[in-house]
Amino acid sequence: MVAHLDSVTSLAVDPNGLYLMSGSHDCSIRLWNMESKTCIQEFTAHRKKFEESIHDVAFHPTKCYIGSAGADALAKVFV
C-alpha cells in the first residue's frame, strides 16, 4: 500500500463496501480498492492551513459523488 505522508484524519467506506477513501493532512485523498488493498486513485483536494488540511471525506449514499471538507474552509464535491 502507498501510505499517506502525514496523519490520516478521516476514513469512509462506499455504500457497496468496495472502496475505502482516506483523507490526510498531507493534502491528499486516496481511493483504495478493498479487495486488492491497493490505492487506485490519489488527488490533492485542499491546501494546508495551520498545519492541517483535510478534515473529513464522505461517499454519497446513492450517487457516484464523493465529498471532502478541509481546514481551508472549503467543502468540495467530486463527480
PyMOL Python script that loads the backbone (N, CA, C, O; Angstrom):
from pymol import cmd

cmd.read_pdbstr("""\
ATOM      1  N   MET A   1       0.826  -1.188   0.000  1.00  0.00           N
ATOM      2  CA  MET A   1       0.000   0.000   0.000  1.00  0.00           C
ATOM      3  C   MET A   1       0.869   1.250   0.000  1.00  0.00           C
ATOM      4  O   MET A   1       1.912   1.299   0.652  1.00  0.00           O
ATOM      5  N   VAL A   2       0.430   2.242  -0.729  1.00  0.00           N
ATOM      6  CA  VAL A   2       1.085   3.539  -0.712  1.00  0.00           C
ATOM      7  C   VAL A   2       0.532   4.298   0.482  1.00  0.00           C
ATOM      8  O   VAL A   2      -0.683   4.434   0.631  1.00  0.00           O
ATOM      9  N   ALA A   3       1.413   4.786   1.323  1.00  0.00           N
ATOM     10  CA  ALA A   3       0.972   5.437   2.558  1.00  0.00           C
ATOM     11  C   ALA A   3       0.833   6.940   2.376  1.00  0.00           C
ATOM     12  O   ALA A   3       1.467   7.535   1.505  1.00  0.00           O
ATOM     13  N   HIS A   4      -0.001   7.540   3.205  1.00  0.00           N
ATOM     14  CA  HIS A   4      -0.063   8.993   3.279  1.00  0.00           C
ATOM     15  C   HIS A   4       1.228   9.496   3.912  1.00  0.00           C
ATOM     16  O   HIS A   4       1.882   8.767   4.658  1.00  0.00           O
ATOM     17  N   LEU A   5       1.590  10.724   3.619  1.00  0.00           N
ATOM     18  CA  LEU A   5       2.825  11.307   4.137  1.00  0.00           C
ATOM     19  C   LEU A   5       2.624  12.059   5.437  1.00  0.00           C
ATOM     20  O   LEU A   5       3.592  12.553   6.016  1.00  0.00           O
ATOM     21  N   ASP A   6       1.387  12.157   5.910  1.00  0.00           N
ATOM     22  CA  ASP A   6       1.067  12.831   7.166  1.00  0.00           C
ATOM     23  C   ASP A   6      -0.117  12.085   7.795  1.00  0.00           C
ATOM     24  O   ASP A   6      -0.564  11.067   7.267  1.00  0.00           O
ATOM     25  N   SER A   7      -0.605  12.581   8.889  1.00  0.00           N
ATOM     26  CA  SER A   7      -1.676  11.900   9.628  1.00  0.00           C
ATOM     27  C   SER A   7      -2.932  11.716   8.784  1.00  0.00           C
ATOM     28  O   SER A   7      -3.362  12.632   8.083  1.00  0.00           O
ATOM     29  N   VAL A   8      -3.511  10.524   8.859  1.00  0.00           N
ATOM     30  CA  VAL A   8      -4.815  10.268   8.250  1.00  0.00           C
ATOM     31  C   VAL A   8      -5.865  10.826   9.201  1.00  0.00           C
ATOM     32  O   VAL A   8      -5.868  10.510  10.390  1.00  0.00           O
ATOM     33  N   THR A   9      -6.753  11.654   8.671  1.00  0.00           N
ATOM     34  CA  THR A   9      -7.727  12.348   9.509  1.00  0.00           C
ATOM     35  C   THR A   9      -9.145  11.825   9.355  1.00  0.00           C
ATOM     36  O   THR A   9      -9.993  12.062  10.215  1.00  0.00           O
ATOM     37  N   SER A  10      -9.409  11.110   8.259  1.00  0.00           N
ATOM     38  CA  SER A  10     -10.764  10.604   8.065  1.00  0.00           C
ATOM     39  C   SER A  10     -10.761   9.405   7.130  1.00  0.00           C
ATOM     40  O   SER A  10      -9.898   9.265   6.264  1.00  0.00           O
ATOM     41  N   LEU A  11     -11.750   8.545   7.333  1.00  0.00           N
ATOM     42  CA  LEU A  11     -11.950   7.361   6.500  1.00  0.00           C
ATOM     43  C   LEU A  11     -13.435   7.236   6.183  1.00  0.00           C
ATOM     44  O   LEU A  11     -14.289   7.610   6.986  1.00  0.00           O
ATOM     45  N   ALA A  12     -13.726   6.707   5.004  1.00  0.00           N
ATOM     46  CA  ALA A  12     -15.116   6.432   4.628  1.00  0.00           C
ATOM     47  C   ALA A  12     -15.132   5.202   3.731  1.00  0.00           C
ATOM     48  O   ALA A  12     -14.229   5.008   2.918  1.00  0.00           O
ATOM     49  N   VAL A  13     -16.155   4.378   3.879  1.00  0.00           N
ATOM     50  CA  VAL A  13     -16.348   3.201   3.035  1.00  0.00           C
ATOM     51  C   VAL A  13     -17.577   3.450   2.170  1.00  0.00           C
ATOM     52  O   VAL A  13     -18.601   3.928   2.657  1.00  0.00           O
ATOM     53  N   ASP A  14     -17.469   3.118   0.866  1.00  0.00           N
ATOM     54  CA  ASP A  14     -18.605   3.361  -0.027  1.00  0.00           C
ATOM     55  C   ASP A  14     -19.769   2.446   0.349  1.00  0.00           C
ATOM     56  O   ASP A  14     -19.562   1.424   1.004  1.00  0.00           O
ATOM     57  N   PRO A  15     -20.996   2.801  -0.058  1.00  0.00           N
ATOM     58  CA  PRO A  15     -22.186   2.043   0.350  1.00  0.00           C
ATOM     59  C   PRO A  15     -22.159   0.560  -0.033  1.00  0.00           C
ATOM     60  O   PRO A  15     -22.816  -0.255   0.615  1.00  0.00           O
ATOM     61  N   ASN A  16     -21.408   0.206  -1.075  1.00  0.00           N
ATOM     62  CA  ASN A  16     -21.327  -1.192  -1.503  1.00  0.00           C
ATOM     63  C   ASN A  16     -20.192  -1.955  -0.829  1.00  0.00           C
ATOM     64  O   ASN A  16     -20.067  -3.166  -1.009  1.00  0.00           O
ATOM     65  N   GLY A  17     -19.369  -1.260  -0.058  1.00  0.00           N
ATOM     66  CA  GLY A  17     -18.261  -1.900   0.634  1.00  0.00           C
ATOM     67  C   GLY A  17     -17.090  -2.273  -0.252  1.00  0.00           C
ATOM     68  O   GLY A  17     -16.262  -3.101   0.129  1.00  0.00           O
ATOM     69  N   LEU A  18     -17.008  -1.670  -1.438  1.00  0.00           N
ATOM     70  CA  LEU A  18     -15.933  -1.997  -2.374  1.00  0.00           C
ATOM     71  C   LEU A  18     -14.719  -1.093  -2.231  1.00  0.00           C
ATOM     72  O   LEU A  18     -13.594  -1.512  -2.505  1.00  0.00           O
ATOM     73  N   TYR A  19     -14.941   0.148  -1.803  1.00  0.00           N
ATOM     74  CA  TYR A  19     -13.865   1.134  -1.765  1.00  0.00           C
ATOM     75  C   TYR A  19     -13.762   1.795  -0.394  1.00  0.00           C
ATOM     76  O   TYR A  19     -14.754   1.986   0.310  1.00  0.00           O
ATOM     77  N   LEU A  20     -12.538   2.130  -0.049  1.00  0.00           N
ATOM     78  CA  LEU A  20     -12.241   2.903   1.153  1.00  0.00           C
ATOM     79  C   LEU A  20     -11.625   4.210   0.692  1.00  0.00           C
ATOM     80  O   LEU A  20     -10.760   4.212  -0.184  1.00  0.00           O
ATOM     81  N   MET A  21     -12.055   5.313   1.267  1.00  0.00           N
ATOM     82  CA  MET A  21     -11.479   6.616   0.953  1.00  0.00           C
ATOM     83  C   MET A  21     -10.818   7.147   2.213  1.00  0.00           C
ATOM     84  O   MET A  21     -11.389   7.081   3.302  1.00  0.00           O
ATOM     85  N   SER A  22      -9.605   7.678   2.056  1.00  0.00           N
ATOM     86  CA  SER A  22      -8.887   8.240   3.198  1.00  0.00           C
ATOM     87  C   SER A  22      -8.482   9.672   2.889  1.00  0.00           C
ATOM     88  O   SER A  22      -8.096   9.993   1.766  1.00  0.00           O
ATOM     89  N   GLY A  23      -8.576  10.525   3.898  1.00  0.00           N
ATOM     90  CA  GLY A  23      -8.143  11.916   3.790  1.00  0.00           C
ATOM     91  C   GLY A  23      -7.047  12.163   4.800  1.00  0.00           C
ATOM     92  O   GLY A  23      -7.034  11.557   5.871  1.00  0.00           O
ATOM     93  N   SER A  24      -6.122  13.053   4.464  1.00  0.00           N
ATOM     94  CA  SER A  24      -4.946  13.240   5.310  1.00  0.00           C
ATOM     95  C   SER A  24      -4.519  14.701   5.358  1.00  0.00           C
ATOM     96  O   SER A  24      -4.892  15.511   4.509  1.00  0.00           O
ATOM     97  N   HIS A  25      -3.722  15.012   6.382  1.00  0.00           N
ATOM     98  CA  HIS A  25      -3.123  16.345   6.469  1.00  0.00           C
ATOM     99  C   HIS A  25      -2.004  16.535   5.445  1.00  0.00           C
ATOM    100  O   HIS A  25      -1.403  17.608   5.399  1.00  0.00           O
ATOM    101  N   ASP A  26      -1.706  15.522   4.619  1.00  0.00           N
ATOM    102  CA  ASP A  26      -0.745  15.708   3.524  1.00  0.00           C
ATOM    103  C   ASP A  26      -1.428  16.305   2.289  1.00  0.00           C
ATOM    104  O   ASP A  26      -0.827  16.367   1.217  1.00  0.00           O
ATOM    105  N   CYS A  27      -2.677  16.743   2.439  1.00  0.00           N
ATOM    106  CA  CYS A  27      -3.485  17.393   1.391  1.00  0.00           C
ATOM    107  C   CYS A  27      -4.008  16.421   0.335  1.00  0.00           C
ATOM    108  O   CYS A  27      -4.491  16.857  -0.710  1.00  0.00           O
ATOM    109  N   SER A  28      -3.922  15.128   0.584  1.00  0.00           N
ATOM    110  CA  SER A  28      -4.381  14.181  -0.426  1.00  0.00           C
ATOM    111  C   SER A  28      -5.584  13.373   0.055  1.00  0.00           C
ATOM    112  O   SER A  28      -5.786  13.135   1.246  1.00  0.00           O
ATOM    113  N   ILE A  29      -6.368  12.968  -0.938  1.00  0.00           N
ATOM    114  CA  ILE A  29      -7.438  11.999  -0.747  1.00  0.00           C
ATOM    115  C   ILE A  29      -7.029  10.783  -1.564  1.00  0.00           C
ATOM    116  O   ILE A  29      -6.616  10.911  -2.716  1.00  0.00           O
ATOM    117  N   ARG A  30      -7.144   9.616  -0.969  1.00  0.00           N
ATOM    118  CA  ARG A  30      -6.794   8.386  -1.675  1.00  0.00           C
ATOM    119  C   ARG A  30      -7.998   7.456  -1.684  1.00  0.00           C
ATOM    120  O   ARG A  30      -8.708   7.307  -0.689  1.00  0.00           O
ATOM    121  N   LEU A  31      -8.200   6.841  -2.834  1.00  0.00           N
ATOM    122  CA  LEU A  31      -9.275   5.872  -3.002  1.00  0.00           C
ATOM    123  C   LEU A  31      -8.637   4.494  -3.102  1.00  0.00           C
ATOM    124  O   LEU A  31      -7.767   4.257  -3.940  1.00  0.00           O
ATOM    125  N   TRP A  32      -9.080   3.588  -2.235  1.00  0.00           N
ATOM    126  CA  TRP A  32      -8.490   2.256  -2.125  1.00  0.00           C
ATOM    127  C   TRP A  32      -9.494   1.200  -2.551  1.00  0.00           C
ATOM    128  O   TRP A  32     -10.680   1.295  -2.234  1.00  0.00           O
ATOM    129  N   ASN A  33      -9.013   0.189  -3.276  1.00  0.00           N
ATOM    130  CA  ASN A  33      -9.817  -0.987  -3.584  1.00  0.00           C
ATOM    131  C   ASN A  33      -9.711  -1.920  -2.389  1.00  0.00           C
ATOM    132  O   ASN A  33      -8.613  -2.355  -2.041  1.00  0.00           O
ATOM    133  N   MET A  34     -10.832  -2.233  -1.758  1.00  0.00           N
ATOM    134  CA  MET A  34     -10.824  -3.038  -0.534  1.00  0.00           C
ATOM    135  C   MET A  34     -10.392  -4.485  -0.800  1.00  0.00           C
ATOM    136  O   MET A  34      -9.757  -5.111   0.049  1.00  0.00           O
ATOM    137  N   GLU A  35     -10.734  -5.010  -1.967  1.00  0.00           N
ATOM    138  CA  GLU A  35     -10.399  -6.404  -2.261  1.00  0.00           C
ATOM    139  C   GLU A  35      -8.909  -6.583  -2.529  1.00  0.00           C
ATOM    140  O   GLU A  35      -8.278  -7.485  -1.979  1.00  0.00           O
ATOM    141  N   SER A  36      -8.346  -5.717  -3.381  1.00  0.00           N
ATOM    142  CA  SER A  36      -6.925  -5.851  -3.734  1.00  0.00           C
ATOM    143  C   SER A  36      -6.002  -5.097  -2.779  1.00  0.00           C
ATOM    144  O   SER A  36      -4.784  -5.265  -2.820  1.00  0.00           O
ATOM    145  N   LYS A  37      -6.590  -4.267  -1.922  1.00  0.00           N
ATOM    146  CA  LYS A  37      -5.827  -3.465  -0.951  1.00  0.00           C
ATOM    147  C   LYS A  37      -4.793  -2.569  -1.638  1.00  0.00           C
ATOM    148  O   LYS A  37      -3.661  -2.427  -1.173  1.00  0.00           O
ATOM    149  N   THR A  38      -5.212  -1.971  -2.754  1.00  0.00           N
ATOM    150  CA  THR A  38      -4.331  -1.073  -3.490  1.00  0.00           C
ATOM    151  C   THR A  38      -4.974   0.298  -3.632  1.00  0.00           C
ATOM    152  O   THR A  38      -6.197   0.435  -3.667  1.00  0.00           O
ATOM    153  N   CYS A  39      -4.120   1.300  -3.711  1.00  0.00           N
ATOM    154  CA  CYS A  39      -4.575   2.665  -3.961  1.00  0.00           C
ATOM    155  C   CYS A  39      -4.841   2.791  -5.452  1.00  0.00           C
ATOM    156  O   CYS A  39      -3.929   2.613  -6.259  1.00  0.00           O
ATOM    157  N   ILE A  40      -6.073   3.095  -5.828  1.00  0.00           N
ATOM    158  CA  ILE A  40      -6.415   3.175  -7.245  1.00  0.00           C
ATOM    159  C   ILE A  40      -6.498   4.610  -7.749  1.00  0.00           C
ATOM    160  O   ILE A  40      -6.500   4.845  -8.957  1.00  0.00           O
ATOM    161  N   GLN A  41      -6.566   5.571  -6.832  1.00  0.00           N
ATOM    162  CA  GLN A  41      -6.576   6.974  -7.236  1.00  0.00           C
ATOM    163  C   GLN A  41      -6.135   7.843  -6.070  1.00  0.00           C
ATOM    164  O   GLN A  41      -6.478   7.595  -4.914  1.00  0.00           O
ATOM    165  N   GLU A  42      -5.363   8.873  -6.411  1.00  0.00           N
ATOM    166  CA  GLU A  42      -4.937   9.853  -5.413  1.00  0.00           C
ATOM    167  C   GLU A  42      -5.089  11.235  -6.025  1.00  0.00           C
ATOM    168  O   GLU A  42      -4.736  11.445  -7.186  1.00  0.00           O
ATOM    169  N   PHE A  43      -5.609  12.169  -5.258  1.00  0.00           N
ATOM    170  CA  PHE A  43      -5.671  13.535  -5.749  1.00  0.00           C
ATOM    171  C   PHE A  43      -5.549  14.512  -4.597  1.00  0.00           C
ATOM    172  O   PHE A  43      -5.868  14.198  -3.450  1.00  0.00           O
ATOM    173  N   THR A  44      -5.080  15.702  -4.929  1.00  0.00           N
ATOM    174  CA  THR A  44      -4.935  16.773  -3.952  1.00  0.00           C
ATOM    175  C   THR A  44      -6.207  17.595  -3.981  1.00  0.00           C
ATOM    176  O   THR A  44      -6.655  18.027  -5.043  1.00  0.00           O
ATOM    177  N   ALA A  45      -6.786  17.809  -2.812  1.00  0.00           N
ATOM    178  CA  ALA A  45      -8.086  18.460  -2.772  1.00  0.00           C
ATOM    179  C   ALA A  45      -8.098  19.780  -2.016  1.00  0.00           C
ATOM    180  O   ALA A  45      -8.896  20.661  -2.337  1.00  0.00           O
ATOM    181  N   HIS A  46      -7.246  19.935  -1.037  1.00  0.00           N
ATOM    182  CA  HIS A  46      -7.277  21.124  -0.192  1.00  0.00           C
ATOM    183  C   HIS A  46      -5.863  21.618   0.080  1.00  0.00           C
ATOM    184  O   HIS A  46      -4.889  20.877  -0.055  1.00  0.00           O
ATOM    185  N   ARG A  47      -5.773  22.876   0.463  1.00  0.00           N
ATOM    186  CA  ARG A  47      -4.483  23.455   0.844  1.00  0.00           C
ATOM    187  C   ARG A  47      -4.315  23.379   2.349  1.00  0.00           C
ATOM    188  O   ARG A  47      -5.285  23.356   3.106  1.00  0.00           O
ATOM    189  N   LYS A  48      -3.058  23.342   2.762  1.00  0.00           N
ATOM    190  CA  LYS A  48      -2.770  23.332   4.202  1.00  0.00           C
ATOM    191  C   LYS A  48      -3.083  24.680   4.826  1.00  0.00           C
ATOM    192  O   LYS A  48      -2.904  25.727   4.204  1.00  0.00           O
ATOM    193  N   LYS A  49      -3.550  24.635   6.057  1.00  0.00           N
ATOM    194  CA  LYS A  49      -3.775  25.840   6.835  1.00  0.00           C
ATOM    195  C   LYS A  49      -3.522  25.471   8.288  1.00  0.00           C
ATOM    196  O   LYS A  49      -4.166  24.567   8.820  1.00  0.00           O
ATOM    197  N   PHE A  50      -2.606  26.152   8.921  1.00  0.00           N
ATOM    198  CA  PHE A  50      -2.239  25.870  10.313  1.00  0.00           C
ATOM    199  C   PHE A  50      -1.845  24.404  10.493  1.00  0.00           C
ATOM    200  O   PHE A  50      -2.259  23.755  11.454  1.00  0.00           O
ATOM    201  N   GLU A  51      -1.034  23.885   9.552  1.00  0.00           N
ATOM    202  CA  GLU A  51      -0.531  22.501   9.592  1.00  0.00           C
ATOM    203  C   GLU A  51      -1.626  21.445   9.465  1.00  0.00           C
ATOM    204  O   GLU A  51      -1.386  20.273   9.753  1.00  0.00           O
ATOM    205  N   GLU A  52      -2.815  21.840   9.043  1.00  0.00           N
ATOM    206  CA  GLU A  52      -3.905  20.895   8.828  1.00  0.00           C
ATOM    207  C   GLU A  52      -4.372  20.996   7.383  1.00  0.00           C
ATOM    208  O   GLU A  52      -4.101  21.988   6.706  1.00  0.00           O
ATOM    209  N   SER A  53      -5.070  19.979   6.916  1.00  0.00           N
ATOM    210  CA  SER A  53      -5.597  20.016   5.558  1.00  0.00           C
ATOM    211  C   SER A  53      -7.004  19.429   5.508  1.00  0.00           C
ATOM    212  O   SER A  53      -7.976  20.159   5.705  1.00  0.00           O
ATOM    213  N   ILE A  54      -7.136  18.140   5.252  1.00  0.00           N
ATOM    214  CA  ILE A  54      -8.448  17.528   5.086  1.00  0.00           C
ATOM    215  C   ILE A  54      -8.993  17.067   6.432  1.00  0.00           C
ATOM    216  O   ILE A  54      -8.328  16.345   7.177  1.00  0.00           O
ATOM    217  N   HIS A  55     -10.221  17.501   6.728  1.00  0.00           N
ATOM    218  CA  HIS A  55     -10.859  17.125   7.991  1.00  0.00           C
ATOM    219  C   HIS A  55     -11.822  15.950   7.847  1.00  0.00           C
ATOM    220  O   HIS A  55     -11.960  15.147   8.769  1.00  0.00           O
ATOM    221  N   ASP A  56     -12.493  15.843   6.690  1.00  0.00           N
ATOM    222  CA  ASP A  56     -13.472  14.772   6.545  1.00  0.00           C
ATOM    223  C   ASP A  56     -13.660  14.413   5.079  1.00  0.00           C
ATOM    224  O   ASP A  56     -13.526  15.264   4.199  1.00  0.00           O
ATOM    225  N   VAL A  57     -13.971  13.151   4.825  1.00  0.00           N
ATOM    226  CA  VAL A  57     -14.321  12.673   3.488  1.00  0.00           C
ATOM    227  C   VAL A  57     -15.590  11.832   3.608  1.00  0.00           C
ATOM    228  O   VAL A  57     -15.851  11.238   4.654  1.00  0.00           O
ATOM    229  N   ALA A  58     -16.383  11.785   2.523  1.00  0.00           N
ATOM    230  CA  ALA A  58     -17.633  11.018   2.570  1.00  0.00           C
ATOM    231  C   ALA A  58     -18.047  10.593   1.168  1.00  0.00           C
ATOM    232  O   ALA A  58     -17.766  11.280   0.186  1.00  0.00           O
ATOM    233  N   PHE A  59     -18.721   9.449   1.095  1.00  0.00           N
ATOM    234  CA  PHE A  59     -19.349   8.977  -0.131  1.00  0.00           C
ATOM    235  C   PHE A  59     -20.823   9.357  -0.086  1.00  0.00           C
ATOM    236  O   PHE A  59     -21.441   9.320   0.977  1.00  0.00           O
ATOM    237  N   HIS A  60     -21.392   9.725  -1.239  1.00  0.00           N
ATOM    238  CA  HIS A  60     -22.837   9.920  -1.332  1.00  0.00           C
ATOM    239  C   HIS A  60     -23.483   8.539  -1.219  1.00  0.00           C
ATOM    240  O   HIS A  60     -22.956   7.579  -1.783  1.00  0.00           O
ATOM    241  N   PRO A  61     -24.592   8.410  -0.518  1.00  0.00           N
ATOM    242  CA  PRO A  61     -25.180   7.080  -0.306  1.00  0.00           C
ATOM    243  C   PRO A  61     -25.761   6.410  -1.551  1.00  0.00           C
ATOM    244  O   PRO A  61     -25.865   5.184  -1.589  1.00  0.00           O
ATOM    245  N   THR A  62     -26.147   7.193  -2.581  1.00  0.00           N
ATOM    246  CA  THR A  62     -26.770   6.573  -3.753  1.00  0.00           C
ATOM    247  C   THR A  62     -26.170   6.998  -5.090  1.00  0.00           C
ATOM    248  O   THR A  62     -26.403   6.332  -6.099  1.00  0.00           O
ATOM    249  N   LYS A  63     -25.421   8.062  -5.124  1.00  0.00           N
ATOM    250  CA  LYS A  63     -24.855   8.560  -6.382  1.00  0.00           C
ATOM    251  C   LYS A  63     -23.332   8.416  -6.365  1.00  0.00           C
ATOM    252  O   LYS A  63     -22.735   8.165  -5.318  1.00  0.00           O
ATOM    253  N   CYS A  64     -22.714   8.576  -7.533  1.00  0.00           N
ATOM    254  CA  CYS A  64     -21.250   8.459  -7.651  1.00  0.00           C
ATOM    255  C   CYS A  64     -20.572   9.787  -7.336  1.00  0.00           C
ATOM    256  O   CYS A  64     -19.841  10.325  -8.168  1.00  0.00           O
ATOM    257  N   TYR A  65     -20.811  10.315  -6.145  1.00  0.00           N
ATOM    258  CA  TYR A  65     -20.187  11.553  -5.695  1.00  0.00           C
ATOM    259  C   TYR A  65     -19.395  11.263  -4.431  1.00  0.00           C
ATOM    260  O   TYR A  65     -19.763  10.409  -3.624  1.00  0.00           O
ATOM    261  N   ILE A  66     -18.292  11.999  -4.281  1.00  0.00           N
ATOM    262  CA  ILE A  66     -17.589  11.991  -3.001  1.00  0.00           C
ATOM    263  C   ILE A  66     -17.431  13.437  -2.562  1.00  0.00           C
ATOM    264  O   ILE A  66     -17.437  14.353  -3.385  1.00  0.00           O
ATOM    265  N   GLY A  67     -17.292  13.630  -1.280  1.00  0.00           N
ATOM    266  CA  GLY A  67     -17.149  14.978  -0.748  1.00  0.00           C
ATOM    267  C   GLY A  67     -16.004  15.045   0.234  1.00  0.00           C
ATOM    268  O   GLY A  67     -15.599  14.040   0.818  1.00  0.00           O
ATOM    269  N   SER A  68     -15.486  16.258   0.406  1.00  0.00           N
ATOM    270  CA  SER A  68     -14.425  16.474   1.393  1.00  0.00           C
ATOM    271  C   SER A  68     -14.588  17.858   2.005  1.00  0.00           C
ATOM    272  O   SER A  68     -15.149  18.770   1.396  1.00  0.00           O
ATOM    273  N   ALA A  69     -14.086  17.984   3.215  1.00  0.00           N
ATOM    274  CA  ALA A  69     -14.085  19.271   3.916  1.00  0.00           C
ATOM    275  C   ALA A  69     -12.682  19.494   4.449  1.00  0.00           C
ATOM    276  O   ALA A  69     -12.047  18.574   4.964  1.00  0.00           O
ATOM    277  N   GLY A  70     -12.200  20.735   4.322  1.00  0.00           N
ATOM    278  CA  GLY A  70     -10.819  20.992   4.709  1.00  0.00           C
ATOM    279  C   GLY A  70     -10.634  22.184   5.613  1.00  0.00           C
ATOM    280  O   GLY A  70     -11.544  22.984   5.829  1.00  0.00           O
ATOM    281  N   ALA A  71      -9.423  22.280   6.136  1.00  0.00           N
ATOM    282  CA  ALA A  71      -9.042  23.391   7.006  1.00  0.00           C
ATOM    283  C   ALA A  71      -8.999  24.707   6.239  1.00  0.00           C
ATOM    284  O   ALA A  71      -8.978  25.778   6.846  1.00  0.00           O
ATOM    285  N   ASP A  72      -8.985  24.635   4.914  1.00  0.00           N
ATOM    286  CA  ASP A  72      -9.000  25.841   4.089  1.00  0.00           C
ATOM    287  C   ASP A  72     -10.404  26.437   3.976  1.00  0.00           C
ATOM    288  O   ASP A  72     -10.629  27.335   3.164  1.00  0.00           O
ATOM    289  N   ALA A  73     -11.346  25.947   4.779  1.00  0.00           N
ATOM    290  CA  ALA A  73     -12.728  26.426   4.857  1.00  0.00           C
ATOM    291  C   ALA A  73     -13.532  26.121   3.592  1.00  0.00           C
ATOM    292  O   ALA A  73     -14.494  26.824   3.281  1.00  0.00           O
ATOM    293  N   LEU A  74     -13.137  25.076   2.865  1.00  0.00           N
ATOM    294  CA  LEU A  74     -13.857  24.683   1.662  1.00  0.00           C
ATOM    295  C   LEU A  74     -14.458  23.298   1.823  1.00  0.00           C
ATOM    296  O   LEU A  74     -13.864  22.410   2.433  1.00  0.00           O
ATOM    297  N   ALA A  75     -15.645  23.135   1.266  1.00  0.00           N
ATOM    298  CA  ALA A  75     -16.258  21.817   1.113  1.00  0.00           C
ATOM    299  C   ALA A  75     -16.306  21.556  -0.384  1.00  0.00           C
ATOM    300  O   ALA A  75     -16.747  22.413  -1.151  1.00  0.00           O
ATOM    301  N   LYS A  76     -15.855  20.378  -0.805  1.00  0.00           N
ATOM    302  CA  LYS A  76     -15.783  20.073  -2.229  1.00  0.00           C
ATOM    303  C   LYS A  76     -16.546  18.793  -2.522  1.00  0.00           C
ATOM    304  O   LYS A  76     -16.575  17.868  -1.711  1.00  0.00           O
ATOM    305  N   VAL A  77     -17.169  18.757  -3.704  1.00  0.00           N
ATOM    306  CA  VAL A  77     -17.858  17.569  -4.185  1.00  0.00           C
ATOM    307  C   VAL A  77     -17.202  17.179  -5.500  1.00  0.00           C
ATOM    308  O   VAL A  77     -16.994  18.017  -6.377  1.00  0.00           O
ATOM    309  N   PHE A  78     -16.876  15.890  -5.628  1.00  0.00           N
ATOM    310  CA  PHE A  78     -16.230  15.373  -6.832  1.00  0.00           C
ATOM    311  C   PHE A  78     -17.166  14.376  -7.489  1.00  0.00           C
ATOM    312  O   PHE A  78     -17.786  13.547  -6.823  1.00  0.00           O
ATOM    313  N   VAL A  79     -17.257  14.471  -8.819  1.00  0.00           N
ATOM    314  CA  VAL A  79     -18.140  13.594  -9.592  1.00  0.00           C
ATOM    315  C   VAL A  79     -17.311  12.518 -10.260  1.00  0.00           C
ATOM    316  O   VAL A  79     -17.855  11.667 -10.964  1.00  0.00           O
TER     317      VAL A  79
END
""", "prot")
cmd.dss("prot")
cmd.show_as("cartoon", "prot")
cmd.util.cbc("prot")
cmd.orient("prot")
